[in-house]
Amino acid sequence: MTSTAHDPTEPATLLKGTTITGLANAAINGAIQTFLMAGQGPVVLSADTIGTTEHTVLGTAVLLATMLAMILTTIGLLTLKAPKRPFLPNGLWLVAKHGLFAFGAVVAAAVLWQRVAGTIVVSVPIAVALLAIVAGLVAATVHYMTIVASVTPRQ
């Protein structure tokens, strides 16, 4: 007897879902950032200081990536239709792990960027595009990691 159940870990299905999630979140978060940054002048990409009072693109990217990773992991776990591990404690740990992973990855990239390129001022459309790219990459990565980590192995 063959099963007609949808297997979310099948490579073609996983790639399709990851791509759609990444592109949708890039578009949505790009639109949100366009609204939030409307009317601003040029924006600093990164600043050479730990505690800065000025708005930077990479500083915004850290918060965006962390919160998006945690929110999308929770949504992914709650809407996954395949047999999965329980939300408490496994899913909650996955939410925290994905948030910390996104935080660490974006902070590391921002520190390396600052070290290599220094302080750069960009226009608002470039800032919005960079934040949309970060959102898309985070969404795609988190989608993949959530499905792979939460689906129980078939027996």
C-alpha positions as CSV (number, residue, x, y, z in Angstrom):
1,M,0.0,0.0,0.0
2,T,1.4,3.4,-1.0
3,S,1.0,6.4,1.1
4,T,-0.3,9.6,-0.4
5,A,0.8,11.7,2.5
6,H,2.8,14.8,1.7
7,D,6.4,14.5,2.7
8,P,7.8,18.0,3.5
9,T,11.4,16.6,3.7
10,E,11.4,15.5,0.1
11,P,14.1,17.5,-1.6
12,A,11.9,19.0,-4.4
13,T,9.2,20.0,-1.9
14,L,11.7,21.4,0.6
15,L,13.5,23.5,-2.2
16,K,10.1,24.8,-3.5
17,G,8.9,25.7,0.0
18,T,12.2,27.3,0.9
19,T,12.3,29.4,-2.2
20,I,8.7,30.6,-1.9
21,T,9.2,31.5,1.8
22,G,12.4,33.4,1.1
23,L,11.0,35.4,-1.8
24,A,7.8,36.2,0.0
25,N,9.5,37.4,3.1
26,A,12.0,39.4,1.1
27,A,9.1,41.2,-0.6
28,I,7.0,41.7,2.5
29,N,9.9,42.9,4.7
30,G,11.2,45.1,1.8
31,A,7.8,46.8,1.7
32,I,7.7,47.2,5.5
33,Q,11.2,48.8,5.5
34,T,10.3,51.1,2.6
35,F,7.4,52.4,4.7
36,L,9.6,52.7,7.8
37,M,12.5,54.5,6.1
38,A,10.4,56.8,3.8
39,G,11.6,60.4,4.0
40,Q,15.0,59.6,5.6
41,G,18.2,60.8,4.1
42,P,21.2,58.6,3.4
43,V,21.7,55.8,6.0
44,V,24.9,54.5,7.5
45,L,25.5,50.9,6.7
46,S,27.6,50.2,9.8
47,A,29.3,52.3,12.4
48,D,32.7,51.7,14.0
49,T,31.4,51.6,17.6
50,I,29.5,49.2,19.8
51,G,27.0,51.7,21.3
52,T,25.8,54.0,18.6
53,T,22.8,56.3,18.7
54,E,22.5,56.6,15.0
55,H,20.4,54.2,12.9
56,T,22.4,51.7,10.9
57,V,21.3,49.2,8.2
58,L,23.2,46.3,9.7
59,G,22.0,47.2,13.2
60,T,18.5,46.9,11.9
61,A,19.3,43.7,10.1
62,V,20.4,42.1,13.4
63,L,17.0,42.8,15.0
64,L,15.1,41.9,11.9
65,A,16.9,38.5,11.5
66,T,16.6,37.5,15.1
67,M,12.9,38.2,15.4
68,L,12.0,36.9,12.0
69,A,13.8,33.6,12.7
70,M,11.9,33.1,16.0
71,I,8.6,34.1,14.5
72,L,8.9,32.0,11.4
73,T,10.2,29.0,13.4
74,T,7.1,29.2,15.6
75,I,4.7,29.5,12.6
76,G,6.5,26.7,10.8
77,L,6.2,24.4,13.8
78,L,2.5,25.2,14.4
79,T,1.5,24.8,10.8
80,L,3.5,21.7,9.8
81,K,1.1,18.9,8.9
82,A,3.6,16.0,9.0
83,P,4.2,13.9,12.1
84,K,6.5,16.1,14.2
85,R,8.1,16.3,17.6
86,P,6.1,18.0,20.4
87,F,6.3,21.8,20.7
88,L,7.3,21.7,24.3
89,P,10.2,21.3,24.9
90,N,11.6,20.5,21.4
91,G,9.9,23.2,19.5
92,L,10.6,25.9,22.0
93,W,14.2,24.9,22.0
94,L,14.2,25.1,18.2
95,V,12.7,28.7,18.4
96,A,15.5,29.8,20.7
97,K,18.2,28.0,18.7
98,H,17.1,29.6,15.4
99,G,16.9,33.0,17.0
100,L,20.4,32.7,18.5
101,F,21.8,31.3,15.2
102,A,20.3,34.3,13.2
103,F,21.6,36.8,15.8
104,G,25.1,35.3,15.7
105,A,25.3,35.0,12.0
106,V,24.2,38.6,11.2
107,V,26.3,40.1,14.0
108,A,29.4,38.2,12.7
109,A,28.7,39.3,9.2
110,A,28.2,42.9,10.3
111,V,31.4,42.9,12.4
112,L,33.4,41.5,9.4
113,W,31.8,44.0,7.1
114,Q,32.8,46.9,9.4
115,R,36.3,45.5,9.7
116,V,36.8,45.1,5.9
117,A,34.8,48.0,4.5
118,G,34.5,50.5,7.3
119,T,31.8,53.1,7.6
120,I,29.8,53.5,4.4
121,V,26.7,55.7,3.8
122,V,24.0,54.3,1.4
123,S,20.8,55.6,0.0
124,V,17.4,54.5,1.4
125,P,16.6,52.2,-1.6
126,I,20.0,50.4,-1.2
127,A,19.3,50.1,2.6
128,V,15.8,48.6,1.9
129,A,17.2,46.2,-0.7
130,L,19.9,45.0,1.7
131,L,17.3,44.5,4.5
132,A,15.0,42.6,2.1
133,I,17.9,40.3,1.1
134,V,18.7,39.6,4.7
135,A,15.0,38.9,5.4
136,G,14.8,36.5,2.4
137,L,17.9,34.6,3.3
138,V,16.9,34.3,7.0
139,A,13.4,33.1,6.0
140,A,14.7,30.5,3.5
141,T,17.3,29.2,6.0
142,V,14.9,29.0,8.9
143,H,12.2,27.3,6.8
144,Y,14.7,24.6,5.8
145,M,16.1,24.2,9.3
146,T,12.7,24.0,10.9
147,I,11.3,21.4,8.6
148,V,14.4,19.2,8.8
149,A,14.7,19.5,12.6
150,S,11.0,19.1,13.5
151,V,9.8,16.2,11.3
152,T,10.0,12.9,13.0
153,P,12.0,10.3,11.1
154,R,9.9,7.7,9.3
155,Q,10.1,4.1,10.6
